[in-house]
């Protein structure tokens, strides 16, 4: 594995040009991970072959709770614990043929209130899986504080028969503290491509002052919404029937499939409900996608 960090000269250059506290603040952090395989005693083992970082984005060492020749689990760390005005986070992940990687986080990601200048933050994630690779993207939830302003983008690039299972969970405000998401603006963009052709393109805007936010034809006042995707299933229709048979029946979630992308949507009020729902959905989908039963990452149990 190659581990690189930026030179002190580059750190100083960024500090001189970007680390400021006015309307032009721009604080950068990036993480670039690569996963491949190597043969050990006749077994193919997924290893982290690249780990480049800049700023407060890190990874722990790889874990193998499914056996040394099983899926490689890696935890993404952001020591500040949240994103503030001016933060610009970029995560790039590539998975080579034969590799199977699971990425998750040790805690919720917090999107804090914008500063007095209203400076936005940004978070960009690019996942690339080549033919024969498998990637699971399973971060814990994102919590948006009242007044937060920013944009999240997710770009998934697949080649050949590459497979990807993932989710994104967003909670708005802090209802338990009677602090709703009453101001601010968030935008999520999703893009999934296979061999250069688009499979799923979507843009979601969360603006409490827009009629969509409370309208029954839109978000309907929901404080939690989430999306789970599974790409590369042999029989998506059968998988949807299995989901409907095993998951709790209610009106807060639905499943569909378009262009080979199976989507499970949730719109409700409870983080714990969607977290349990998506874990159950993964138990149904993972064996169908990878041939292996769903293993709970150890960090979720701490």
HUSULHU-V541587 format. One record per residue. N is the residue number from 0. RES is the residue in one small letter. SS is DSSP state (H for helix, E for strand, - for the rest). PHI is phi in radians with two decimals (999 if undefined). PSI is psi in whole degrees, 0 to 359 (* if undefined). Layout:
# HUSULHU-V541587
{{N/RES/SS/PHI/PSI} {N/RES/SS/PHI/PSI}}
This chain:
# HUSULHU-V541587
{{0/x/-/999/137} {1/x/E/-1.77/123} {2/x/E/-2.03/121} {3/x/E/-2.20/151} {4/x/E/-2.38/164} {5/x/-/-1.35/156} {6/x/-/-1.30/158} {7/x/H/-1.00/327} {8/x/H/-1.10/319} {9/x/H/-1.20/322} {10/x/H/-1.04/316} {11/x/H/-1.14/322} {12/x/H/-1.09/317} {13/x/H/-1.17/319} {14/x/H/-1.08/320} {15/x/H/-1.19/324} {16/x/H/-1.73/338} {17/x/H/-2.19/332} {18/x/-/-1.44/88} {19/x/-/-2.45/173} {20/x/-/-2.16/18} {21/x/-/-1.80/197} {22/x/-/-1.18/350} {23/x/-/-1.81/16} {24/x/-/-1.07/146} {25/x/-/-2.79/101} {26/x/E/-1.91/118} {27/x/E/-1.78/141} {28/x/E/-2.54/143} {29/x/E/-2.55/155} {30/x/E/-2.51/128} {31/x/E/-2.20/113} {32/x/E/-2.06/144} {33/x/E/-2.32/140} {34/x/E/-2.23/133} {35/x/E/-2.40/198} {36/x/E/-2.27/154} {37/x/E/-2.48/153} {38/x/E/-1.66/127} {39/x/E/-2.27/114} {40/x/-/0.90/43} {41/x/-/1.47/357} {42/x/E/-1.87/144} {43/x/E/-1.60/121} {44/x/E/-2.02/131} {45/x/E/-1.34/129} {46/x/E/-2.28/155} {47/x/E/-1.49/110} {48/x/E/-1.69/349} {49/x/E/-2.57/136} {50/x/E/-2.60/94} {51/x/E/-1.91/137} {52/x/E/-2.46/154} {53/x/E/-2.51/131} {54/x/-/1.32/194} {55/x/-/-1.45/59} {56/x/-/-2.28/128} {57/x/E/-2.48/174} {58/x/E/-2.34/151} {59/x/-/-1.45/178} {60/x/-/-1.17/156} {61/x/-/-1.14/148} {62/x/E/-2.09/152} {63/x/-/-2.28/66} {64/x/-/-1.21/346} {65/x/-/-1.75/15} {66/x/-/1.80/152} {67/x/-/-1.03/329} {68/x/-/-1.70/14} {69/x/-/-1.73/198} {70/x/-/-1.10/140} {71/x/E/-1.60/116} {72/x/E/-1.67/132} {73/x/E/-2.35/138} {74/x/E/-1.84/126} {75/x/E/-1.52/129} {76/x/E/-2.03/133} {77/x/-/-2.24/89} {78/x/-/-0.89/326} {79/x/-/-1.07/337} {80/x/-/1.43/359} {81/x/E/-3.01/172} {82/x/E/-2.03/132} {83/x/-/-2.09/175} {84/x/-/-0.91/133} {85/x/-/1.58/344} {86/x/E/-1.13/138} {87/x/E/-2.33/98} {88/x/E/-1.75/135} {89/x/E/-2.29/128} {90/x/E/-2.16/124} {91/x/E/-2.09/129} {92/x/E/-2.31/132} {93/x/E/-2.22/139} {94/x/E/-2.18/124} {95/x/-/-1.49/173} {96/x/-/-1.04/135} {97/x/-/1.47/349} {98/x/-/-1.54/148} {99/x/E/-2.34/115} {100/x/E/-2.23/141} {101/x/E/-2.11/126} {102/x/E/-2.03/132} {103/x/E/-2.56/183} {104/x/E/-2.24/155} {105/x/-/-1.40/348} {106/x/-/-2.79/174} {107/x/-/-1.16/150} {108/x/E/-1.65/128} {109/x/E/-1.89/134} {110/x/E/-1.89/104} {111/x/-/-1.44/163} {112/x/-/-1.00/141} {113/x/-/-1.14/155} {114/x/-/-1.32/184} {115/x/-/-1.15/341} {116/x/-/-1.54/353} {117/x/-/1.21/25} {118/x/-/-1.19/132} {119/x/-/-1.49/163} {120/x/E/-1.94/172} {121/x/E/-2.56/147} {122/x/E/-2.45/117} {123/x/E/-2.10/129} {124/x/E/-2.17/127} {125/x/E/-2.16/118} {126/x/E/-2.00/126} {127/x/E/-2.17/127} {128/x/E/-2.25/122} {129/x/-/-1.52/172} {130/x/-/-0.94/123} {131/x/-/1.64/357} {132/x/-/-1.69/160} {133/x/E/-2.36/132} {134/x/E/-2.30/133} {135/x/E/-2.00/122} {136/x/E/-1.95/103} {137/x/E/-2.31/60} {138/x/-/-1.23/155} {139/x/-/-1.23/174} {140/x/-/-1.16/160} {141/x/E/-1.84/132} {142/x/E/-2.01/118} {143/x/E/-1.69/118} {144/x/-/-1.34/155} {145/x/-/-0.96/133} {146/x/-/1.56/359} {147/x/-/-1.22/146} {148/x/E/-2.42/125} {149/x/E/3.05/183} {150/x/E/-2.39/134} {151/x/E/-1.96/133} {152/x/E/-2.20/140} {153/x/E/-2.22/119} {154/x/E/-2.10/121} {155/x/E/-2.01/121} {156/x/E/-2.02/115} {157/x/E/-2.00/148} {158/x/-/-2.18/141} {159/x/-/0.99/234} {160/x/-/-1.78/29} {161/x/-/-1.01/151} {162/x/E/-2.20/147} {163/x/E/-2.59/132} {164/x/E/-2.18/130} {165/x/E/-2.84/175} {166/x/E/-2.71/160} {167/x/E/-2.41/128} {168/x/E/-2.11/126} {169/x/E/-2.17/124} {170/x/E/-1.91/131} {171/x/E/-1.79/126} {172/x/-/1.30/189} {173/x/E/-2.27/79} {174/x/H/-0.98/324} {175/x/H/-1.11/335} {176/x/H/-1.77/11} {177/x/-/0.99/43} {178/x/E/-2.19/83} {179/x/-/-1.25/166} {180/x/-/-1.45/87} {181/x/-/-1.75/343} {182/x/-/-2.50/161} {183/x/-/2.02/183} {184/x/E/-2.75/124} {185/x/E/-2.14/147} {186/x/E/-2.39/132} {187/x/E/-2.04/135} {188/x/E/-2.21/132} {189/x/E/-2.09/138} {190/x/E/-2.50/121} {191/x/E/-2.11/126} {192/x/E/-2.16/142} {193/x/E/-2.20/121} {194/x/-/0.90/40} {195/x/-/1.45/358} {196/x/E/-1.87/136} {197/x/E/-1.27/135} {198/x/E/-1.90/325} {199/x/E/-2.67/118} {200/x/E/-2.20/129} {201/x/E/-2.66/147} {202/x/E/-2.34/128} {203/x/E/-2.16/128} {204/x/E/-2.02/132} {205/x/E/-1.98/105} {206/x/-/-2.31/109} {207/x/-/-1.04/341} {208/x/-/-1.61/1} {209/x/-/-1.70/145} {210/x/H/-1.04/332} {211/x/H/-1.07/330} {212/x/H/-1.12/323} {213/x/H/-1.94/347} {214/x/-/-1.18/144} {215/x/-/-1.12/336} {216/x/-/-1.40/354} {217/x/-/-2.14/238} {218/x/-/-1.39/338} {219/x/-/1.12/27} {220/x/-/1.40/6} {221/x/-/-1.14/141} {222/x/-/-1.76/350} {223/x/E/-2.31/127} {224/x/E/-2.43/150} {225/x/E/-2.68/156} {226/x/E/-2.35/132} {227/x/E/-2.02/140} {228/x/E/-2.27/149} {229/x/E/-2.41/122} {230/x/E/-2.20/124} {231/x/-/2.00/9} {232/x/-/-1.18/144} {233/x/-/-1.23/319} {234/x/-/-2.35/84} {235/x/H/-1.04/324} {236/x/H/-1.11/318} {237/x/H/-1.14/323} {238/x/H/-1.14/321} {239/x/H/-1.13/319} {240/x/H/-1.10/322} {241/x/H/-1.15/321} {242/x/H/-1.08/315} {243/x/H/-1.14/333} {244/x/H/-1.41/330} {245/x/H/-1.80/335} {246/x/-/-1.58/152} {247/x/-/-1.00/136} {248/x/-/-1.46/114} {249/x/-/-2.75/173} {250/x/-/-1.54/5} {251/x/-/-1.59/354} {252/x/E/-2.42/157} {253/x/E/-2.68/157} {254/x/E/-2.26/145} {255/x/E/-2.68/169} {256/x/E/-2.48/131} {257/x/E/-2.42/130} {258/x/-/0.93/37} {259/x/-/1.43/3} {260/x/E/-1.82/111} {261/x/E/-1.49/128} {262/x/E/-2.13/134} {263/x/E/-2.01/123} {264/x/E/-1.93/143} {265/x/E/-2.27/138} {266/x/E/-2.47/109} {267/x/E/-2.86/212} {268/x/-/-2.20/354} {269/x/-/-2.13/118} {270/x/H/-1.10/316} {271/x/H/-1.10/326} {272/x/H/-1.14/312} {273/x/H/-1.23/327} {274/x/H/-1.11/315} {275/x/H/-1.15/320} {276/x/H/-1.08/314} {277/x/H/-1.24/327} {278/x/H/-1.14/320} {279/x/H/-1.14/319} {280/x/H/-1.09/321} {281/x/H/-1.14/324} {282/x/H/-1.08/328} {283/x/H/-1.38/318} {284/x/H/-1.49/324} {285/x/H/-1.05/315} {286/x/H/-1.06/326} {287/x/H/-1.27/332} {288/x/H/-1.54/318} {289/x/H/-2.01/345} {290/x/-/1.47/7} {291/x/-/-2.19/144} {292/x/-/-1.16/155} {293/x/-/-1.26/124} {294/x/-/-1.88/130} {295/x/-/-1.34/124} {296/x/-/-1.01/137} {297/x/H/-1.07/329} {298/x/H/-1.12/334} {299/x/H/-1.22/343} {300/x/H/-1.70/0} {301/x/-/-1.63/*}}
